[in-house]
Every structure is written in structure tokens, then in C-alpha cells.
Amino acid sequence: MADALTAPARIELQEYGVPVVHPAEDLDLRLLAEANKRWSRALGLSVDPVRVMDMDNGFVKLRAEGVTGVVRIGGTDIEIAPKFLSTANGSWQAVLWRILTVVEGGHVDDNLTSANHLTSLSMPDLLAEMFLASYAKGAARGLPRGYVAEKAAGFTLRGNLDTSRLGEWVARPWELPYVADLLTDDNALARLLRWSAECLAATVKEPGRARAVREIAASLNHVGRQPPHLFDAQRNVLGLQHQGLEAARMVGLLLLEGAGVHHAAGHQALSGFLWNSDVIYENYVYWLCQRAASQRGKRIQKGVLKFGEIIAGEGSRLETVPDVIFRDSRGIPVAVTDSKYKRLGSRPKAADTYQVLTAGHVLGCQRVSLTYPVAVNREPTIWRVLSALGGSDIELTVLPINLMALTLPEGQGALIDTISVWLDGELFDKA
């Protein structure tokens, strides 16, 4: 692991962007190959997340595919911006952070961190800033504690006699085997916080933050080093007196979700965290739709939509899976949208169009849309799709979602309004 006082080398990549040329001798290609293998398996990718192309002149080309985040290879940090965010002004880390906090199920108060306004910070520093502020606020009253069953033996009976160890009692009748409840803070949350602090210490750039998270890890050395399973970590519910730790817990969940490669102490050269960009975008659009629907007294649904009746031959019903179905207060479908993690040209791909039009036809929704991520403002495009079978026309809208709006304080609300305006049919009225 690189010395915390020495700033590691930094390679910035854009997902599916132009390859970056880098001296081969400055990068441990063996470690990178190992990391690629582990990341691919952890994220279910069919290709290496960081593709390496040997130029046969002492240099290699690096290209990121399908992921966003940061990974440290020896003394080098490889930071990967998602393709739906602009890297022009260096603010993509703060935007991705805001998206990640929402995708993971919580809305973090921006006042907890000044890092949202420091666009030059790396993703590890952004997470560390939030983690440190939350831990300082929430741990002031101590960490949450709970009871665990402890098996022991002694001259005095504590708890209940352990009848499963009566053989031990016969052999040593002066010692009573018992099972007692022990109050401890060695629980899933504490293990998550310790592991998160160690993970951040291995990747954070700024020496002061690195030292601060190492101190937190050292203060928790009495709890287990192994992080809890993601399912157990997600089930943690904080009481009222420990709500200040919620942001630190969320950072831990983000790291646990993105830590496809993270070795124990002594092998931190492969530490880091990556996320599947497609999943992040789809989940974020779902959250925007959920907020827009709530404002309009509607609800949303996602699931397999079966349709078609078999009138001859063998087989099963047809299926389509629209990302979001909007329903009114009576449960009647009113609109359908599908999120597409693709670059938007002059018109959507035929397969994407057919999918959302099929859902609209089957559900009886005249308003359907496709959402595409963009990094600059772009007006929606609307098509009227006529039916030659005597059915109702369908209004198909391509909704460009400019996620760089999240650099502004009111950006989140503006994106929700984009969905709401389409849902109300006001885009067509303006057209």
C-alpha cells in the first residue's frame, strides 16, 4: 500500500470513453489482471471492467467498460466516471455521490459534508468526508449495543445452566457451564463501521482524512474485522439516539455493495469499490419516477407483464418487463417508462421502441416514454404513433435526463419535475 503521506498516481477514465495511454512500467499489470477477474465475477460482467491493450512500445491503453468508481492498483488510483456524467469541470464525483446515496435507499443531508461543494475531491475522499462527519455526530453517545448469547463456565451460575454441556459439569463439578446474555457493541453495525474505515484508509487521498479514518478503525479494534453480509448490514435499524450514524452506515453499505475486491490488511493494493453503471442509472430513474408519482397522487410498479392468449399450438404467455408502470389512485395504468443506459441519437433503437410500445398497448396506456442519460440540456422529442387496427394513438416521448443538473442545489427537484411534466401530458400541450 502506498504511503498515506504520498499522493498516489491518478488515472482518470470515462466509461466507454477514449482509451488513456499510460506507461506500462508505472502500473502493476498482474495486480490489475487479478482485480479485473474479481470485479467481473463480483459484478456479473462479461468483459474486464478495465480493459488493457498492450501497444508494444512500453505503453498500454486503458479503457473502462460497464462500471464506475475507483480502484487502487499498488500506488495508482484508477477513477472511472460513468458515461452519463460530464468530466469537463471535475464535478462528476459529487454528482455520482448524490445518485449513489439515493439509489441505496436514503436521502443524506448535504449539510453533513462540505465535499459536495469541492468538485476536485476524489470519490474516496467524498465518502470519507461524509463518513467522518456522521461518525463524529453519531458516536458521541456511543455505538448501539445489543445482547448476544455467551457460553462460559464459572463458580457462579450466570444466566441459564447449559444442559448441552452436562458432561463437562460431571468432569469438573466445581465449574458450572452456563449460557448468559452479554451486552456488547460487537455487532453488525460496528463491524461494518470498522471495515468501512479500513477500506477508506486504504484509498483516501488526503492525509488528514486518511489519518482520521485510521483512528476510527483503531478505536473499533475490539470488534470483528470481517464485515457483515450485505443482507445483514441492510437490516440494521438505528434507534433515535443513534440517527447521527445513518450517513456513516449508508457509506458502509455503498462500500460493501461496491467492494467486489477488497483484501484484508497487508493486501490493500487491490482495494477499492466499483458499481455497475447500468444498474445505478436504472435505479435512480426509478427513484425519480417514484417521487414524481407521489407528488401527483399516483404510485409506480415494476414487474413482469404477461400478455397474449395461446389460440393454437403449445407454449407459454408472452412477457415484457417495463421498468416503471404508473398507476392512478384506483390502480389503473396511466403511463409507462423504460430507462435506457445508452447514448441518445436522433431516435431510439427499434427494439427499445417496440418494447415500450408493446407495454403501452397491453396496459392500455396512451402515454409511454424512454429515458436517456445526457450531460447537457436537451429538449424531449414526442412522436404520435397511429394505430392501423382502429385502436387509440400512443404518445411516445424520449425524455433526456440531464444528471449534471445535480451539481445545482435544486437539481434533484428539476429532474423530478421533468418526469412530472411528462406524466401530466404538459409536454404534448407545449408541442
N, C-alpha and C positions, 0 to 999 in steps of 0.2 A: 504494500500500500504506500502510496506517495506520502511524503511528509506533509502534515496538515499545514505547515508554515510555508510550503512551496506550492504555488498555484499550479494545478495540473494543466497539461496541454488541453486545448479545447477544439474539437472538430464539430462544426455545425452543419447538419444535413437537413434537407427538406424532403419529406416523404414523397417518393416518386419524382423527385426533382433531378436537376442536373448533377451527375456524379462529381464528387470532390476528389481532387488529386492530392495524395499525401505520401511523404517518403516512407517506404516500407520499413526501414530500419527504426523509425520512431514509433512503431506500433507492433505490439506482440501479436502477430497473426495467429499463433497457436491458441492463445487465450481467446482471441476473437472468434475463431472457428468453434471452440468449445462453447462459448457463450451463445453463438448463433444456433447451435444444435439444441441447447437447453431452452432458449427463448422460443424457438419454433415449436418444440414439444409443449411447452407451457401454455402458449397462446393459440395452439392449433393451426399454425401457419404451414402452408405448403412450400414456402420458399424461405431462405435465410432473411431475417429482418434487416441485417446489414450485409449487403452483397459486396463481395471483394473481387475486383478484377485486376489481375497482375498485368502491368504494362511492359514487363521485361526490360525495364531501364532503371530499376531501383525504386520505382514508384508504383503505387496501387491506386485504383479508383474505388471509392466507397459510395454506395447508393443505398438509401433506406427504402424499404417496401413494407407497407401494411401496418406500421407501428409508429408510435410517438412516445417520447420520454427521454431518459438518459441512462447510459450505462458506462461504467468506468472499466477500461481495459488497461491494467497496470497503472501507469501515470497519465493516462489520457482519458478525458471525458468525451464521449460521443453524444451530442444532444440532437434530437430528431424532432423537428417541428412538423405537425400534421399538415397535409396538403391543403386543408381548408382554412389555414391561417397564414397571414402575410408576415414575412420575416423582415420586411423593409425597415421598420422602425424599432425592431428589437422588443416588441411588446407581446410576442406570441406566448411567452411563458405565463404571463399574468392572465391572459385570456384562457389558455388551457387550464390553468388552475381554477378559474371560476367555473368552467364547464365541468371539470372533474368533481368539484365539491357538490354540484347539483346532481350529477349522474350517480354519485354514491349515496344519494338519498337525504341529503341535508343542505340547508342553506346557511352558510357560515357568514357571520357578521364581518364585513370588510374592515371594521374598526379594529379587529383583533390583530391586524397586520399592516404595517406600512409598506410591505413588499409589493402589494398590488399597485403601488404608485412608483415603484422603482423598476422600470422595464429592463434594466440591464442585468438584473439578477437571473441566475440560472434556476431551473426547476427545483433542484435540491435545496437551494437557499430559500426559495419561496415556501417550500414545505417546512423547512426548518424554522423559518420566521414564525409561521403560524403555530407550529408545534411548541416552540419555546414560550410564546405569549400565552397560549392556552394552558400549558403546564404550570407556568408561574401563577396564573389566576386560579386554576382549579385545585392544585395540590397544596394550596395554603392551609386547607383544613385537613390535609392528609388524604391518602388514597382510599377508595372504597374497600371495605373489608367484608369478609364473609366467613362462614363456618365450613370446615372440611373435617371429614372423619379421620381420626388418627388412631392407629393401632400401636399400643405400647404395653409395658408391664411395669409394675412397681409394688411397693409395700402397702400403698393405699389405693383402694379402688376408686377410679375416676370414671365417670360415665357409666357404661354397662359392662358387665362381665362378658368377655369374648368366649362364648361356648365352643366356637370352632377351634380353639386352642387349649382345650382342657387337658390334652396330653402334655403340654408344656407345664401346666399347673401341677400335674401329678409328679412330674420330674423335679420341679422347683416349687414346692408348695408355699414358700415364703414370698413368692412374687405372683401378683395377681394379673393375668392377662385381661386387658380391657380395651374397649373402643370408646373414645371420647371425642366430643366436638371441639375443634381448635379454631379460635378466631384468628384469622390471618389475612394479610393483604397480598399473599402469593396466589393471585387469581388470574383469570384470562386477561383482564384489562391491564394489570400490572406487567404481565409478561409481554403483552402487545406493546406497551409503552417502552419497556426496556429494549425490546428488539427494534422498535422504530428508531429510538435514539442511537443505537449502534449502527443501524442502516444509514441514517442521516450523517453520522460522524464519518462514515467511510466515503461519502460522496459530496458533502457540502464543500463549497469553495472558500468562503470567508473564514479566516482562522478563529475569530471571536465566536462565531456560531458553532464551528466545529468543537471548540473547547466547551461551550455551554451544553451541547447535547451529550458530549462525553461525560460531563459532570452528572447529568441526569441519569445516564446509564450506570455510572458508578454508584449513585445513590440507591439504585434498584438492584444491586448485585446480590441481594438476599432472595430474589425471586428467580424463577427458572429462566434460562436463556432461550429455550425453544418457544417460538411464538405459538399462539393458539391456532387451531384450524380456522380458516376463514369463516366457516359457518358459525362456530362458537363465538368468534370475535364480533360478528354481526348481531348476535343475540344479546350482547351486553346492553343493559339499560341503566343509565346513570340516574341516581336519585337527585332530589332538588339541591342538596348541599354540594353536589359534585358536578353540576351542569357546566361549570367552567372548563372541565376536561373534555367536553364534547368535541371541540375542534381538534384537540390532540388525538382523540380516539378516531376521528374521521381521517386524519393524516395517516394514522396507523393502518386503517382499512385500505386507503389508497395505496400505500406501500405494499401491504400484504397482497392486494389484488394485482399489483403490477410487478411483484418481485418474483418473476419466473426464475431468476438467477440471483441467489444471494447465499454466499457461503459463510460459514462460521468464522470467528476471529482467526486471523492467520491466512485466510484465503479471500480477502476483501477485494482482490484485483478484479473479481467478476461481479462486484456488487452493482446494484442499480435497479431501475424499475422502468418497465415498458408497458404500454397499453395498446390494445387493438383499436386502431383509429376508427374503423368502420363501426364497431360496437359503441364507442364513445359518442359518435355523431348520431347514430340511431337512437340511443337512449336519451340524448339531450333533446332531440326533436320531440320525442315522446313526452318529455317533461314540459316543454314549451306548449305542446298541444293540451296537456293536462291543465296547465294554468289558464290557457285561453278558454277552454271548455268550462272551467269552473266560473270564470267571470261572466259567461253567457248562460249560466244555469243548465249546462249540459254535462255529460260525462263521456269518457272515452273507454275503448275496449280494444284489446289486441288478441287475436287467436286465429285458429284455422277456420276458414269459411268453406263449408262443404256445399256443393250445388250440383244440379243435374240429376235427372231420373233416368235410370237404365231402362230402355224400352226394348232392347234386343241384345242377345249375347251375354257374356259373363264379364265381371269386373266390379269395381267399386266406384263410389261417387267421386266427382271431380273436386279438386281442392285449390284454394288460393289463400295466401296469408298476407292481407294488407296490414301495414304497420299500425295504423290508427283508424278506428271507426268511431265517429262522433254520433252520439245518440241524444235525443231530447229528453225532457223530464218523464216522458211516457215510455221511454226505451226504444223509440222508433229511430232507425238510422237516418241521419240527415246529411252526412258528408264522410268522405274517405280520403286519407292522405297516405302517401308512401314516401319514406325518406330514401334518397339515393346518394350514396357516397361516391359521386362521380363528377367529372368536370362537365359543366353545362355549356353546350354549344348552341346552335340556333334552334334546335328542337330536341326533345328527349329521344332516347333509343326506342325502337319499335317494341321490344319485349317489355320495357318498363311501362309504355303507354298501354299495351294490351292488358297488363296485369291490373292496373288501377281502373281501367275502363270496365273490365270484367267484374271487379268488385262492386263498382257503382251500379252496373246493370243488375247484378244478382240481388243487391241490397235495396235497389230502388232509389239510389241517391243520385240526384242530378248534378251535385257539386263534388268533384274529385280534384285532387292535386298531387303533384310530385314536388318534394322539397329538395333543393340542391344547395350545398355549402358554397359560398363565394366570399371573397376577401375585399370586394368593393361593392358599392351600392349598385343595384340593377333592378329595373322595373319588372314586375311579374308579366308573363305572357299568358293570354287566355285564348282557348280555342272552343268553338261550339261544335260539338260532334253530333251530326244529324243521324237519326235512325231511319233506315230504309225499310224497316219492318213495321212502321206505324207506332213505334214507341216514343217516349219523351226524349228530347235532346239532352245531352250531357255537357256540362261546362267543365272543361279540363284546364287547370291552371298550373303553370310552372312557377313555384314560389322560390326565388333566390333568398337564402338566409345568410345575411352578411354577419358572420360571427365576430368580425373585427369591431362591431358596434360595442362589444363587451369591454373595450378599452374606456368607454364612457360610463359615468355613474348610472345614467338612465338607460344604458344599452340593453339590459335584460328585459326591461319593460317594453322597449321598442320592438324587440324580437317577438315578444308575446303579442303585441298589437298587430304585427304582420300576420300572424295566424288568425287573430280575431277578426281583422278586416276582411280577410278571405272568407272566413266562416260565416260572416254576416252577409256576404254577397255584395259588399260595397265596391270591390274591385271591378266587378262587371258593370255596376252602375256608373263608375267613373269612366270606364272604357266606352 
